[in-house]
Amino acid sequence: MSYLQNILEDKIEAWRSEANQLIDLKGDTVISEVTVNQVYGGMRGIKGLICDTSSVSPDTGLIIRNYPLLEITHILPEEVFFLLLTGDIPDETALTDIQSQLSKHAEVPTYVWDMLKAMPNDSHPMTMFNTAILSMSNESVFKKQYSQGMAKQDFWKAILQDAIQLVAKLPAVGAGVYRIRFEKGELIDPDPSLDWGANFAHMLGIPDPDNTVKKLMRLYLMLHCDHEGGNVSAFSALTVASALSDPYYAVSAGLNGLAGPLHGLANQECLRFVLEIKNHFNGVPSNKELTDFVWEHLNNGRVVPGYGHAVLRCPDPRFTAFMKFGKEHIQDSLIFSIVQKLFEVVPPILLEQGKAKNPWPNVDAASGSLLYHYGITEFSFYTVLFSISRAMGMVSQMVINRALGIPITRPKSVTAEWISKNT
C-alpha cells in the first residue's frame, strides 16, 4: 500500500461520513432551480454536481481545495496533484512518494509508439494523444480487478492506481506526439533526476539553456489542473467514469471535449489574434493604434479572443500568473508586449461597448504567447499541453467519486412539448 493510499484511507472514511450526514440532514434541500432558458442554454448555472477538488468564484477565480490559485502558483504539478486528491499540500515525505510513483510508472508501452508512428502524417496532435490514452486501457488495474470481482467500497483504490499510472505516462506521450507529428527527431528518454513537469520540457527537446522552459512547463501544468466538475471535459470524463468505464476510457472521452474550439482550442485563437495585430502593425502598436484596431474589430461583429468568461467577473488568476512569468522572463518579446497592451486597452473598450458581462482576460489570453516565444509555434499542439494538466483534475475527481459511491450520471430530459404543457 502506497503512502498516498494510506493517507486517502483515513480521509475517505471521514469524507464518506460527511457525505452521509449531509444526505441525512439536507437530502431534500433544494440547491438549484432550472429555467427554460437554462435548459436551452447548455445548462448554464444549474447546480447539479458535487466537486470538492476545486471551485470557481466570480470574484476570486480558481480555488484549489480552498487555496486561491495565486497563493499556490509556486508549487509543482505533482504537489497540486496530491492536493487535488487529498486536500493537503504534500510535505517532503509525501512529495517524494508521489514523485517516486510517477517515475516508476512513466514508461510508455512500445505498442503506443508503434501506433502513433503508423498514424497519418497529418493527424491532429489531439487525435494522436487521445488515441494513445485510449489504447492503454488494456493496462487498467481497475478493469482487471473489476472483472475478477471486487467490493464497491474498494473501487477507488484501483482507480487511484490507474490515475497515478496514467498521469505518470502523459508527459512522455505528449512529448512523443510532438516529436513524431512535427518531425522533431527521435524520442527523448526521461531524465530520472527531473520532476514531472521539467521532464516534460526535457522530452520535448526545446532548447533550454537557462531552464526557463522547464519553469514555464511546471507553471503551465500546475495552472490548468482543474476547473470544477461542470466544464465540458471534466463533465464528459466524469459521466463516462460514472458508468465504471476505466480512467483511460474516461479521460480520453473528456479530452475529446477539450479538443473543441469552444473549450481547449481557445488559446490558439488568442495567439492568432495577437499575431494578426503584430503583422498588421509590423510590430507593437501604440495604445491609440491598438484601441482603434480593437474597435474596428468589434464593429465588424467579431469578438476579442481571450476576453470574457462564463463565470469570472475578475481577471483570471491563471492569466495573472502567466503575466507575472512573462514580465520576469520575456519582457522584451514583441508578442508578449502586445498581450500586455491588450490588457491595458481591451477591458475599458468592452465596458464602454456594454455587451460583455466580464471585460477581463481569461487564461487563454496569455498562455499561447509564452509557448510561442519559447519556440513551440505549432498551434495545434497547444491543447495537448492543456490535456496533460487537466487529466490530473479529472482522475482526482474520479477517485473521490468512486470513494463516495456516486452513482451513474443520469439526468432527466424532457421534450419541448412537455415544456409547453407543464411550465
Legacy VTK file of the C-alpha trace (Angstrom):
# vtk DataFile Version 3.0
C-alpha trace
ASCII
DATASET POLYDATA
POINTS 423 float
0.000 0.000 0.000
1.450 3.382 -1.006
1.943 6.353 1.284
-0.713 8.242 -0.696
-3.226 5.402 -0.372
-2.650 5.289 3.383
-3.435 8.991 3.623
-6.554 8.611 1.496
-7.773 5.621 3.543
-8.226 7.882 6.576
-9.559 10.864 4.650
-12.085 8.864 2.649
-13.592 7.419 5.803
-14.206 10.982 7.018
-15.485 12.135 3.610
-17.958 9.263 3.455
-19.228 10.120 6.919
-19.597 13.787 5.995
-21.452 12.929 2.779
-23.833 10.608 4.604
-24.529 13.273 7.231
-25.282 15.844 4.529
-27.639 13.427 2.800
-29.373 12.582 6.080
-29.709 16.177 7.254
-30.211 18.037 3.984
-31.113 15.407 1.426
-34.363 17.149 0.493
-32.912 20.670 0.401
-33.272 22.412 -2.968
-29.944 23.846 -4.153
-30.959 24.993 -7.630
-33.925 25.811 -9.817
-33.931 25.246 -13.562
-35.380 27.682 -16.084
-36.331 27.007 -19.678
-33.543 29.401 -20.697
-31.035 27.208 -18.874
-32.368 24.024 -20.471
-31.874 25.551 -23.907
-28.685 27.349 -22.876
-26.300 24.492 -22.182
-27.430 24.044 -18.537
-25.505 27.206 -17.677
-25.507 27.888 -13.949
-27.538 24.820 -12.934
-26.159 23.380 -9.694
-26.321 19.631 -10.142
-22.863 18.248 -9.379
-20.613 17.785 -6.365
-16.939 18.694 -6.811
-14.587 19.201 -3.882
-11.304 19.404 -5.785
-11.842 22.961 -6.999
-14.342 25.766 -7.300
-14.543 28.963 -9.313
-15.520 32.186 -7.581
-16.638 35.093 -9.782
-14.515 37.475 -7.715
-11.512 35.243 -6.942
-11.246 32.826 -9.817
-9.999 29.284 -9.463
-9.740 27.902 -5.928
-7.963 24.553 -5.496
-9.071 22.767 -2.319
-9.742 26.097 -0.539
-6.464 27.617 -1.764
-6.943 30.624 -4.093
-4.803 29.806 -7.105
-2.447 32.772 -6.814
-1.416 31.585 -3.348
-0.043 28.291 -4.668
1.468 29.051 -8.084
4.885 28.197 -6.644
4.097 24.510 -6.107
4.990 21.732 -8.548
2.376 19.929 -10.672
2.966 16.794 -8.565
2.137 18.806 -5.479
-1.095 20.108 -6.973
-1.989 16.530 -7.975
-1.519 15.431 -4.370
-3.511 18.478 -3.218
-6.391 17.647 -5.565
-6.527 14.081 -4.284
-6.129 14.701 -0.558
-6.885 18.340 0.222
-3.351 18.830 1.565
-0.163 20.250 0.108
2.339 17.403 0.478
5.178 17.526 2.970
8.633 16.356 1.913
7.836 12.680 2.566
4.576 12.798 0.626
6.155 14.678 -2.290
8.998 12.177 -2.523
6.467 9.345 -2.508
4.267 10.747 -5.282
7.305 11.628 -7.396
8.642 8.117 -6.908
5.356 6.592 -8.029
5.145 8.809 -11.105
8.726 7.976 -12.037
8.144 4.248 -11.502
5.203 4.156 -13.925
6.464 6.635 -16.528
7.426 4.122 -19.204
5.031 4.088 -22.155
4.211 0.690 -23.726
6.011 0.069 -27.014
2.747 -0.552 -28.854
1.750 3.073 -28.217
4.778 4.369 -30.124
4.228 1.859 -32.928
0.625 3.012 -33.263
1.457 6.729 -33.204
4.162 6.316 -35.840
1.706 4.423 -38.054
-0.924 7.182 -37.980
-1.286 9.534 -40.988
1.378 12.230 -41.138
-1.240 14.964 -40.962
-3.068 13.580 -37.904
-4.108 16.209 -35.381
-1.952 16.066 -32.224
-5.064 15.714 -30.064
-6.231 12.751 -32.151
-2.861 11.129 -31.586
-2.768 11.953 -27.878
-6.293 10.737 -27.160
-5.818 7.596 -29.219
-2.675 6.818 -27.242
-4.560 7.182 -23.956
-7.459 5.039 -25.149
-5.114 2.347 -26.406
-3.622 1.973 -22.926
-6.954 0.901 -21.454
-5.534 -2.600 -21.600
-3.202 -1.525 -18.770
-6.096 -0.645 -16.439
-5.833 -2.064 -12.935
-9.482 -1.248 -12.290
-10.662 -3.124 -15.386
-8.744 -6.260 -14.378
-9.800 -6.200 -10.721
-13.442 -5.410 -11.523
-13.659 -8.371 -13.881
-12.283 -10.605 -11.113
-14.774 -9.252 -8.569
-14.102 -6.551 -6.005
-16.020 -4.752 -3.286
-17.672 -1.490 -4.345
-16.115 0.320 -1.400
-12.670 -0.561 -2.798
-13.265 0.715 -6.340
-11.382 3.917 -5.555
-8.169 2.045 -4.748
-7.923 0.552 -8.227
-8.982 3.859 -9.789
-6.189 5.549 -7.813
-3.637 3.099 -9.206
-4.883 3.771 -12.732
-4.838 7.510 -12.073
-1.206 7.511 -10.996
-0.091 5.201 -13.782
-1.889 7.233 -16.438
-0.723 10.634 -15.177
2.816 9.256 -14.957
2.837 8.462 -18.687
1.230 11.615 -20.039
4.374 13.808 -20.280
6.175 11.160 -22.331
3.106 10.566 -24.521
2.602 14.296 -25.076
6.258 14.930 -25.858
6.285 11.880 -28.128
3.292 13.174 -30.063
5.099 16.497 -30.521
8.287 14.922 -31.818
6.555 12.375 -34.063
3.893 14.655 -35.534
6.208 17.605 -36.215
9.256 15.545 -37.198
11.491 16.795 -34.412
13.709 13.712 -34.378
13.957 10.638 -32.206
12.048 10.312 -28.948
13.909 11.600 -25.900
14.175 9.412 -22.828
13.073 10.895 -19.471
15.707 12.190 -17.076
15.209 10.475 -13.691
16.744 13.475 -11.921
13.960 15.795 -13.098
10.477 16.375 -11.682
7.305 15.581 -13.672
6.851 18.980 -15.330
10.545 19.581 -16.004
10.816 16.132 -17.559
8.072 17.019 -19.994
10.052 20.080 -21.102
13.171 17.932 -21.376
11.420 15.306 -23.545
10.010 17.986 -25.865
13.582 18.809 -26.826
13.090 22.586 -26.785
16.432 24.431 -26.279
16.523 25.470 -22.630
19.970 26.732 -21.609
18.728 28.619 -18.542
15.943 26.132 -17.565
13.248 28.744 -18.195
11.226 26.375 -20.395
11.182 23.903 -17.520
9.882 26.664 -15.231
7.185 27.560 -17.750
6.048 23.956 -18.114
5.860 23.478 -14.363
3.684 26.594 -14.156
1.560 25.708 -17.191
0.846 22.163 -15.968
0.049 23.422 -12.492
-2.319 26.207 -13.596
-4.520 24.099 -15.894
-5.009 21.192 -13.462
-8.719 21.543 -12.643
-11.724 23.839 -13.093
-14.707 22.438 -11.188
-16.674 19.433 -12.452
-19.057 21.026 -14.938
-16.789 22.167 -17.772
-17.127 20.113 -20.951
-14.013 17.976 -20.498
-14.453 17.238 -16.800
-18.193 16.591 -17.092
-17.697 14.294 -20.088
-14.936 12.354 -18.329
-16.879 12.017 -15.095
-20.043 10.938 -16.883
-18.164 8.161 -18.670
-16.393 7.185 -15.441
-19.733 7.007 -13.626
-20.597 4.027 -15.829
-17.492 2.369 -14.318
-15.542 2.736 -17.530
-11.873 2.764 -16.585
-9.924 6.061 -16.344
-8.266 5.531 -19.734
-11.671 5.427 -21.433
-12.973 8.296 -19.297
-10.003 10.649 -19.675
-9.923 10.075 -23.420
-13.628 10.944 -23.576
-13.077 14.124 -21.598
-10.153 15.217 -23.713
-12.201 14.734 -26.866
-14.346 17.529 -25.441
-11.282 19.596 -24.611
-10.322 19.394 -28.284
-13.309 21.560 -29.238
-12.784 25.182 -30.348
-15.094 26.460 -27.590
-13.001 24.775 -24.885
-9.333 23.786 -25.129
-8.579 25.291 -28.528
-9.261 28.834 -27.370
-5.616 29.700 -26.687
-4.816 29.124 -30.349
-7.413 31.693 -31.406
-5.990 34.179 -28.910
-2.478 33.785 -30.251
-3.670 34.108 -33.850
-5.278 37.424 -32.898
-2.045 38.664 -31.319
-0.039 37.651 -34.395
-2.627 39.357 -36.595
-2.005 42.571 -34.676
1.766 42.159 -34.948
1.577 41.610 -38.718
-0.901 44.439 -39.241
1.332 46.978 -37.499
4.620 45.277 -38.364
5.445 45.324 -34.667
3.915 46.591 -31.433
1.232 49.273 -31.941
0.701 52.277 -29.722
-2.235 52.214 -27.329
-4.124 54.580 -29.640
-3.477 52.389 -32.694
-4.488 49.274 -30.793
-7.637 50.934 -29.454
-8.732 51.871 -32.980
-7.905 48.362 -34.208
-9.973 46.698 -31.477
-12.948 48.986 -32.040
-12.888 48.224 -35.762
-12.653 44.526 -34.920
-15.714 44.734 -32.656
-17.704 46.910 -35.052
-17.240 44.244 -37.712
-19.144 41.835 -35.475
-16.111 39.945 -34.178
-15.089 39.254 -30.579
-11.748 39.810 -28.875
-10.362 36.309 -28.242
-9.358 35.633 -24.652
-11.588 38.257 -23.085
-14.732 37.335 -21.198
-15.552 34.267 -19.128
-18.822 32.491 -18.329
-18.243 32.679 -14.568
-15.443 35.095 -13.716
-16.002 38.754 -13.012
-12.302 39.491 -12.462
-9.068 38.847 -14.375
-8.482 35.104 -14.493
-5.797 34.354 -11.856
-4.203 31.951 -14.317
-3.783 34.893 -16.707
-2.271 36.898 -13.855
0.215 34.123 -13.102
1.273 33.861 -16.738
1.657 37.635 -16.986
3.901 37.604 -13.928
6.046 34.914 -15.543
6.231 36.886 -18.783
7.272 40.103 -17.056
10.029 38.223 -15.233
11.370 36.276 -18.201
10.339 37.648 -21.636
9.679 41.339 -21.147
11.499 42.051 -24.439
9.192 39.790 -26.504
7.134 41.585 -29.168
4.334 39.054 -28.838
4.191 39.399 -25.071
4.281 43.199 -25.353
1.129 43.072 -27.477
-0.540 40.827 -24.883
0.315 43.413 -22.212
-1.094 46.239 -24.320
-4.306 44.330 -24.974
-4.737 44.002 -21.218
-4.442 47.788 -20.912
-6.740 48.578 -23.826
-9.445 45.913 -24.146
-11.276 45.969 -20.760
-12.160 49.693 -20.956
-13.352 49.219 -24.539
-15.588 46.284 -23.625
-17.008 48.219 -20.677
-17.781 51.145 -22.959
-19.334 48.843 -25.548
-21.559 47.446 -22.808
-22.079 43.942 -24.173
-19.627 41.942 -22.065
-20.588 40.980 -18.517
-16.930 40.337 -17.828
-14.416 42.524 -19.715
-11.403 40.814 -18.145
-8.983 38.346 -19.754
-9.070 34.604 -19.200
-6.100 32.249 -19.162
-6.062 31.816 -22.946
-5.230 35.479 -23.495
-1.650 34.921 -22.281
-0.701 31.238 -22.385
-0.156 30.892 -26.142
2.190 33.880 -26.335
4.563 32.299 -23.822
4.634 28.957 -25.665
5.209 30.737 -28.966
8.089 32.771 -27.565
9.950 29.643 -26.499
9.662 28.028 -29.916
6.531 25.912 -29.607
4.944 27.526 -32.631
2.803 24.557 -33.686
-0.634 25.856 -32.610
-2.390 22.521 -32.925
-0.193 21.070 -30.179
-1.232 23.576 -27.512
-4.310 21.648 -26.419
-2.151 18.591 -25.726
-0.347 20.661 -23.083
-3.700 21.643 -21.603
-4.729 17.967 -21.631
-1.680 16.696 -19.758
-2.507 19.078 -16.942
-6.300 18.763 -16.912
-6.072 14.981 -16.680
-4.863 15.396 -13.087
-8.133 17.035 -12.100
-10.239 14.528 -13.992
-8.701 11.455 -12.377
-8.684 13.072 -8.931
-12.423 13.635 -9.178
-12.867 10.037 -10.375
-11.054 8.671 -7.325
-13.209 10.753 -4.989
-16.463 9.921 -6.787
-15.799 6.198 -6.576
-14.791 6.537 -2.922
-18.091 8.291 -2.145
-20.108 5.832 -4.203
-21.501 8.482 -6.555
-23.831 6.535 -8.894
-24.062 6.605 -12.663
-24.886 10.047 -14.068
-28.405 10.049 -15.484
-30.182 13.418 -15.570
-33.767 13.502 -16.806
-34.585 15.074 -20.160
-37.935 16.476 -21.252
-39.459 17.243 -24.614
-40.320 20.676 -25.993
-43.986 19.612 -25.855
-43.638 18.823 -22.124
-42.235 22.327 -21.500
-45.114 23.884 -23.437
-47.749 21.985 -21.452
-46.230 21.939 -17.964
-44.486 25.265 -17.418
LINES 1 424
423 0 1 2 3 4 5 6 7 8 9 10 11 12 13 14 15 16 17 18 19 20 21 22 23 24 25 26 27 28 29 30 31 32 33 34 35 36 37 38 39 40 41 42 43 44 45 46 47 48 49 50 51 52 53 54 55 56 57 58 59 60 61 62 63 64 65 66 67 68 69 70 71 72 73 74 75 76 77 78 79 80 81 82 83 84 85 86 87 88 89 90 91 92 93 94 95 96 97 98 99 100 101 102 103 104 105 106 107 108 109 110 111 112 113 114 115 116 117 118 119 120 121 122 123 124 125 126 127 128 129 130 131 132 133 134 135 136 137 138 139 140 141 142 143 144 145 146 147 148 149 150 151 152 153 154 155 156 157 158 159 160 161 162 163 164 165 166 167 168 169 170 171 172 173 174 175 176 177 178 179 180 181 182 183 184 185 186 187 188 189 190 191 192 193 194 195 196 197 198 199 200 201 202 203 204 205 206 207 208 209 210 211 212 213 214 215 216 217 218 219 220 221 222 223 224 225 226 227 228 229 230 231 232 233 234 235 236 237 238 239 240 241 242 243 244 245 246 247 248 249 250 251 252 253 254 255 256 257 258 259 260 261 262 263 264 265 266 267 268 269 270 271 272 273 274 275 276 277 278 279 280 281 282 283 284 285 286 287 288 289 290 291 292 293 294 295 296 297 298 299 300 301 302 303 304 305 306 307 308 309 310 311 312 313 314 315 316 317 318 319 320 321 322 323 324 325 326 327 328 329 330 331 332 333 334 335 336 337 338 339 340 341 342 343 344 345 346 347 348 349 350 351 352 353 354 355 356 357 358 359 360 361 362 363 364 365 366 367 368 369 370 371 372 373 374 375 376 377 378 379 380 381 382 383 384 385 386 387 388 389 390 391 392 393 394 395 396 397 398 399 400 401 402 403 404 405 406 407 408 409 410 411 412 413 414 415 416 417 418 419 420 421 422
